[in-house]
């Protein structure tokens, strides 16, 4: 899967499920500070990742994902292994 496809899927999810404005979805956006995501939101992200990309996010890995670009890169790396 190409990175731009991952970006599109994740951004669509964030817009539709969390009602985040598209203008806030820039690669450097901090998931908590800029996008307002909370720890319970990460569960929803983990579910959509498993559903759309076919792998489970490890909790310890998600703790190291701070920005939107880090999330994209993490999914890209895991989905292309």
N, C-alpha and C positions, 0 to 999 in steps of 0.2 A: 504494500500500500504506500502511496506517495504521501509526503508530509502535507501537501496542500489539501488532500482528502481528509486527513486527520483533523487539520485546522477547521475545515468546514463542518465536520460532524460535531466536534467539541463546541465550536462557537454556536451552532444551531441549538445544541442542547442547552447551553448556558443562557441563551436568549429566551428560549421557550420554557424551560423549567424554572429558572431562577429570575427571569425577567430582567436580566442585565442588559443595559443599553449596548448596542453594537459598537458604538464609538469608544466604549471602555475596554473592548476586547483587543488590546494591543499586546504584542509578544512580551513586553516587559512588565505587564500588569501583575502586581502581587495578588495572589489568590485571596488572601484574607484582607489585607489593608486596602487594596484598590477595588476589588470585586465584592468584598463583603461576605465571602464564603466562610462558613463555620465548620467545625469538625463533623457535624452530622451531614453537612452537604457533601463531604468527601465520600460518604457511604453511597449517596446517589451517583456520584461520579464513578465510583468503583463499579456500580451495577451497570451503568451505560457502557463503560469500557469493556466489561465482560461480555455484554450483549452484542456490541458493535464490532469489537476487535478480537474476541475469543480467548482472552486470558484474564486471570485475576490479578488485581493490583495487590501487592504485599503492603501491609500497613506500615512497615518500617521504610519502604520505598517512598510511599506517599508523604511521609514526614519530611523527606528531603526535597520534595517538589514545592517550590515557593512561588514561582511565577508561571504564567500561562505558557510561555515558551518552554519552560522546563517540563511542563505537563505534555506538551506536544512532542518534545524530544523523547521523553520517557515512553510514551505510547509508540512512537515511531521505532525506537530501538527494540522494544519488546515484541512488537507485531512483525518485525522483520528478522527475527531470530530463527 
